[in-house]
Amino acid sequence: MLKLKNRYDDEKLCNNPDKGWYAHYYDNGITKYCAHYDPNDTLDDFPLMDHAYLRVAWGYLEPEEGKFNWQLLDNIVDPWIAAGKNVSFRVSCKETSTQLDGYATPKWVFDAGAKYTVMPDGSVEPEYGDPIFLEKLNNFHRAFAERYDAREEVIYVDIGSYGDWGEFHCCASSRKDWPIDVVKKHIDIHVNNYKHTQLVISDDAVGSRETGTREEKQELLNYIIDNGITIRDDSVCVQWFVERFGYNTLRSEPIFDRAWRKFPTILENAHYYHNKMYNNNPGGWPFLASVEGSHATYAGFHGEPREWFNDHPEMVIMMGNRLGYWYFLYGVDVADKISNEFNIKFYWENKGAAPSYKGYKLDVILVGDNGTYTIPVENFDSNEMMPHTITVRDFDLKTDAPKGKYKLSVRMHNDKDRTIELGMQDEYRNADGSYYVTDIEII
């Protein structure tokens, strides 16, 4: 085997698709955190910024029944997509502030007869199982899905219709656990309307429930996973979790273990000003530990992205690399002299927190005096390259390159022919994005 570990570069940023950071545009309201930025500011200076996360209350988007304020979203969606980036959404039905006069769920829903309770802070909590509420909610998501579901740049939609801030708990309101069949109705509304977009749900849907047997909670988790829904954590490095759940602050690692082998998982850090106030994420290291523990592909935080980057530039790059996949070519077995049919064995190391999920393609490229010859590697499966594992696979290849001497390189890419950057030194990277491996001769 030709060992290539001496060519590793695990400090440079690998700017790759389908992974990375997200920024809160908006954050449970329309005034923070990035809401005051110029709409065309797509954070191009923030390393590995993948998507804008727009989390707003239903009341902002459907102020009157059947009349929609899509422009509130499109003001951000359109520039981000034009810049080659992505977007994601959560639409909440309960907030803990007086925005919209407390009606995160539009007031007209309750005027139509849906039951509700006014909390001491003035916010309005719907009866989450009320049939009128669910009917109107389904109508909204049907319209939302008709507009956004088929867009490939919309990489996920959070199921945010239940609980405070859409987090599937009511800890800041009634502290009530609605029955599991009510939770399933909220899941069903999203599953039935979103046919293309990855759905996401907070780990609190299962992890924060104080009622129900262990078997019932397990059945709910099975229902989530069986419906193709992935998991996010909305609360890593929050002080309450720091005090109770260890260094990485993850309460629900077993829940993430059910999801990450199938679907990309997502983390959200605490409000950054709380990080500073309580020192509950020193240097960003606990946040990084939560990325590893949850096998996260995407991560974000409540706060100004540039403030976080300016305070922790090295951590932003380190964590950006480790989010999702991070591929290194550990070694290659191929003879110095080959025929037009030959065998090659690859040793791949994934130093990231997760697989790729997208199934990238691999080409072997031969460059010599007789020209350039590209050999697609059939049956290559990047998704099987598990985190913190060396994956060994060999392939029988065939080329019509004539006899002669060649430089052998490899190039991994997605369906749009975007090169996947490896954690290898730039001196071994060719102009086409491939990585030089060794010299061979066809005899």
TADAMO-V254454 format. One record per residue. PHI is phi as a letter, one per 30 degrees, with the letter a starting at -180 (none if undefined). PSI is psi in radians with two decimals (NA if undefined). D_LAST is the distance of its C-alpha to the last C-alpha in whole Angstrom. Layout:
[[PHI | PSI | D_LAST] [PHI | PSI | D_LAST]]
//
This chain:
[[none | 2.34 | 21] [d | 1.88 | 21] [d | 2.34 | 24] [c | 0.17 | 25] [d | -0.46 | 29] [d | -0.11 | 30] [c | 0.02 | 29] [d | 2.59 | 31] [b | 1.74 | 34] [c | 0.34 | 37] [c | -0.45 | 40] [d | 2.72 | 38] [d | 2.24 | 39] [c | 1.89 | 37] [d | 1.63 | 38] [b | 2.75 | 37] [d | 2.90 | 39] [i | 0.58 | 41] [a | 2.93 | 42] [k | -2.74 | 45] [c | 2.71 | 48] [b | 2.76 | 51] [c | 2.47 | 54] [d | 1.74 | 58] [b | 1.60 | 59] [c | -3.02 | 61] [b | 1.52 | 63] [i | 0.05 | 65] [a | -2.99 | 67] [c | 0.37 | 67] [c | -0.20 | 68] [b | 2.88 | 65] [c | -0.67 | 62] [c | 0.11 | 60] [d | -0.41 | 63] [d | -0.03 | 64] [d | 2.78 | 61] [e | 2.33 | 61] [e | -0.42 | 59] [d | 0.03 | 56] [d | 1.76 | 55] [c | 0.38 | 52] [h | 0.78 | 52] [d | -0.35 | 49] [d | -0.04 | 49] [c | 2.07 | 49] [e | 2.30 | 46] [h | 0.64 | 44] [d | 1.97 | 47] [c | -0.77 | 46] [a | 2.78 | 49] [c | 2.35 | 53] [c | 1.98 | 55] [c | 1.93 | 58] [b | 1.85 | 61] [b | 2.79 | 64] [d | 2.57 | 67] [e | -0.67 | 68] [e | -0.50 | 71] [d | -0.51 | 69] [c | -0.41 | 67] [b | 1.23 | 70] [d | -0.49 | 73] [b | 2.58 | 75] [e | 2.16 | 74] [i | -0.01 | 71] [c | 2.08 | 71] [c | 2.47 | 68] [c | 1.15 | 67] [d | -0.41 | 63] [d | -0.51 | 64] [e | -0.67 | 64] [d | -0.77 | 60] [d | -0.40 | 59] [e | -0.50 | 60] [c | -0.74 | 57] [e | -0.84 | 55] [d | -0.84 | 54] [d | -0.66 | 54] [d | -0.74 | 51] [d | -0.70 | 49] [d | -0.51 | 49] [d | 0.08 | 48] [i | 0.24 | 45] [c | -3.08 | 46] [b | 3.06 | 48] [b | 2.81 | 51] [b | 2.88 | 53] [b | 2.63 | 57] [b | 2.34 | 59] [c | 2.03 | 63] [c | 2.78 | 66] [c | -0.03 | 69] [a | 2.16 | 71] [c | 3.01 | 71] [c | 0.80 | 73] [b | 3.07 | 75] [c | 0.19 | 77] [e | 2.53 | 75] [h | 0.50 | 75] [h | 0.51 | 79] [j | -0.11 | 77] [c | 1.35 | 76] [d | -0.78 | 72] [d | 2.28 | 72] [e | 2.49 | 74] [d | -0.55 | 78] [d | -0.40 | 78] [d | -0.73 | 76] [d | -0.57 | 79] [d | -0.46 | 82] [d | -0.08 | 81] [j | -0.04 | 82] [d | 2.42 | 79] [d | 2.67 | 80] [a | 2.96 | 79] [b | 2.36 | 81] [d | 2.16 | 81] [d | 2.84 | 80] [e | -0.48 | 82] [d | 0.04 | 80] [j | -0.12 | 81] [d | 2.71 | 77] [c | 2.15 | 77] [c | 2.10 | 76] [d | 2.74 | 75] [d | 1.88 | 76] [d | -0.34 | 72] [c | 0.08 | 73] [d | 2.26 | 75] [d | -0.58 | 75] [d | -0.78 | 76] [e | -0.81 | 74] [d | -0.64 | 71] [d | -0.83 | 71] [d | -0.66 | 71] [d | -0.75 | 68] [d | -0.72 | 66] [d | -0.72 | 67] [d | -0.84 | 66] [d | -0.47 | 63] [d | -0.79 | 62] [d | -0.70 | 63] [d | -0.78 | 61] [d | -0.65 | 58] [d | -0.51 | 58] [d | -0.66 | 58] [c | -0.32 | 55] [d | -0.62 | 53] [d | -0.01 | 51] [d | 2.12 | 50] [d | -0.36 | 46] [d | -0.24 | 47] [d | 1.75 | 50] [d | -0.39 | 48] [a | 2.75 | 51] [b | 2.15 | 55] [d | 2.43 | 57] [d | 1.76 | 59] [b | 0.43 | 62] [d | -0.01 | 65] [b | 2.33 | 67] [i | 2.98 | 68] [d | 2.23 | 69] [i | 0.23 | 66] [i | 0.35 | 64] [c | 0.13 | 63] [i | 0.61 | 65] [b | 2.82 | 68] [b | 0.66 | 71] [d | -0.42 | 72] [c | 0.18 | 73] [b | -1.96 | 75] [d | -0.31 | 77] [i | 0.44 | 75] [c | 2.48 | 75] [c | 1.90 | 72] [d | 2.68 | 72] [e | 2.70 | 71] [d | -0.55 | 68] [d | -0.47 | 68] [d | -0.75 | 69] [e | -0.73 | 66] [d | -0.60 | 64] [d | -0.65 | 66] [d | -0.71 | 64] [d | -0.78 | 61] [d | -0.67 | 61] [e | -0.75 | 62] [d | -0.77 | 59] [d | -0.67 | 57] [d | -0.39 | 59] [c | -0.52 | 58] [c | 1.84 | 55] [c | -0.22 | 52] [c | -0.56 | 49] [c | 2.45 | 50] [d | 2.26 | 49] [c | 2.61 | 53] [b | 2.58 | 54] [b | 2.59 | 57] [d | 2.50 | 58] [d | -0.33 | 58] [d | -0.33 | 62] [e | -0.53 | 62] [c | -0.83 | 62] [d | -0.46 | 62] [c | -0.06 | 65] [d | 2.26 | 67] [c | -0.15 | 70] [c | 2.81 | 72] [j | 2.60 | 70] [d | 2.92 | 69] [e | -0.68 | 65] [d | -0.67 | 64] [d | -0.70 | 65] [d | -0.69 | 63] [d | -0.68 | 60] [d | -0.65 | 61] [d | -0.74 | 61] [d | -0.72 | 58] [e | -0.72 | 56] [d | -0.71 | 58] [d | -0.92 | 56] [d | -0.72 | 53] [d | -0.40 | 53] [c | 0.21 | 54] [i | 0.42 | 50] [c | 2.33 | 52] [c | 3.12 | 51] [c | 2.50 | 53] [b | 2.78 | 54] [c | 2.17 | 56] [c | 0.18 | 59] [b | 0.44 | 60] [d | 2.53 | 58] [i | 0.22 | 60] [d | 2.49 | 63] [e | -0.73 | 66] [e | -0.65 | 67] [d | -0.59 | 64] [e | -0.67 | 63] [d | -0.22 | 66] [b | -0.40 | 65] [b | 0.48 | 62] [i | -3.04 | 60] [d | -0.74 | 58] [d | -0.10 | 55] [i | 0.21 | 59] [d | 2.14 | 57] [d | -0.48 | 59] [b | 0.74 | 57] [e | -0.69 | 54] [d | -0.55 | 54] [d | -0.74 | 54] [d | -0.60 | 51] [d | -0.47 | 49] [d | -0.39 | 50] [c | -0.72 | 49] [d | -0.43 | 46] [d | -0.30 | 43] [c | -0.65 | 44] [b | 2.62 | 45] [d | 2.30 | 45] [c | 2.85 | 48] [b | 2.46 | 50] [b | 2.56 | 53] [b | 2.20 | 56] [d | 2.92 | 57] [d | 2.93 | 61] [e | 2.29 | 63] [d | -0.58 | 62] [d | -0.49 | 65] [d | -0.67 | 66] [e | -0.79 | 63] [d | -0.72 | 64] [d | -0.75 | 68] [c | -0.05 | 67] [h | 0.79 | 64] [c | 0.18 | 63] [b | 1.03 | 59] [e | 2.09 | 59] [i | 0.03 | 56] [i | 0.00 | 54] [d | -0.73 | 53] [d | -0.64 | 55] [d | -0.76 | 53] [d | -0.70 | 50] [d | -0.60 | 51] [d | -0.57 | 52] [e | -0.82 | 49] [d | -0.74 | 47] [d | -0.54 | 50] [c | -0.10 | 50] [h | 0.82 | 46] [d | 2.53 | 47] [c | -0.54 | 45] [b | 2.55 | 47] [b | 2.54 | 50] [a | -3.03 | 53] [a | 2.68 | 57] [d | 2.01 | 60] [l | 3.13 | 61] [d | 2.07 | 59] [e | -0.73 | 56] [d | -0.52 | 56] [d | -0.78 | 58] [d | -0.77 | 56] [d | -0.75 | 53] [d | -0.58 | 55] [d | -0.52 | 57] [b | 1.02 | 53] [d | -0.71 | 50] [d | -0.66 | 48] [d | -0.65 | 49] [e | -0.76 | 48] [d | -0.76 | 45] [d | -0.83 | 44] [d | -0.62 | 46] [e | -0.68 | 44] [d | -0.73 | 41] [d | -0.39 | 42] [d | 2.26 | 43] [i | -2.54 | 41] [d | 2.74 | 37] [a | 1.71 | 36] [c | 2.46 | 32] [b | 2.50 | 30] [c | 1.80 | 26] [d | -0.62 | 27] [a | 2.89 | 24] [b | 2.42 | 20] [c | 1.99 | 18] [a | 2.46 | 14] [d | 2.66 | 11] [d | -0.60 | 10] [b | 2.19 | 6] [b | 2.88 | 6] [c | -3.02 | 6] [d | -0.25 | 8] [c | 2.15 | 11] [b | 2.86 | 11] [c | 2.46 | 14] [b | 2.42 | 16] [c | 2.29 | 20] [c | 2.48 | 22] [c | 1.82 | 25] [c | 2.41 | 28] [c | 2.23 | 31] [c | 1.87 | 34] [c | 0.14 | 37] [d | -3.11 | 39] [d | -0.17 | 42] [a | 2.95 | 41] [d | -3.07 | 38] [d | -0.55 | 37] [i | -0.41 | 39] [c | -0.30 | 37] [i | 1.21 | 33] [d | 2.80 | 31] [c | 2.74 | 28] [b | 2.35 | 24] [c | 2.45 | 21] [c | 2.26 | 18] [c | 2.22 | 17] [c | 2.20 | 14] [b | 2.14 | 15] [a | -3.02 | 13] [d | -0.41 | 14] [d | 0.02 | 13] [k | -2.99 | 16] [c | 2.33 | 17] [b | 2.14 | 16] [c | 2.26 | 18] [c | 1.83 | 17] [d | 2.34 | 21] [c | 1.78 | 21] [d | 2.57 | 23] [i | 0.17 | 26] [d | 2.33 | 26] [b | 1.74 | 30] [d | -0.41 | 31] [d | -0.37 | 35] [d | -0.06 | 34] [d | 1.62 | 33] [d | 2.73 | 37] [d | 2.49 | 38] [h | 0.71 | 38] [b | 2.53 | 35] [c | 2.13 | 32] [c | 2.20 | 30] [c | 2.15 | 27] [b | 2.48 | 25] [b | 2.70 | 21] [b | 2.48 | 19] [c | 2.08 | 17] [c | 2.81 | 15] [b | 2.41 | 13] [b | 2.65 | 12] [c | 0.27 | 12] [d | 2.40 | 10] [d | 2.94 | 9] [e | 2.54 | 5] [l | -3.09 | 7] [c | 2.47 | 9] [b | 2.68 | 11] [c | 2.22 | 14] [c | 2.20 | 15] [b | 2.89 | 18] [b | 2.60 | 21] [b | 2.15 | 24] [c | 2.45 | 27] [a | 2.85 | 29] [c | -3.04 | 32] [d | -0.37 | 33] [c | 0.20 | 35] [i | 0.44 | 31] [d | 2.22 | 33] [d | 2.41 | 30] [c | 2.06 | 31] [d | 2.31 | 32] [c | 2.76 | 31] [d | 1.03 | 32] [b | 2.68 | 30] [d | 2.46 | 31] [d | -0.42 | 31] [d | -0.31 | 28] [c | 0.04 | 25] [c | 2.27 | 26] [d | 2.97 | 25] [d | -0.49 | 27] [d | 0.09 | 26] [j | -0.12 | 27] [d | 2.92 | 24] [b | 2.19 | 23] [d | 2.38 | 21] [c | -1.02 | 19] [a | 3.00 | 16] [c | 2.44 | 13] [b | 2.93 | 10] [b | 2.30 | 6] [c | 2.16 | 4] [c | NA | 0]]
//
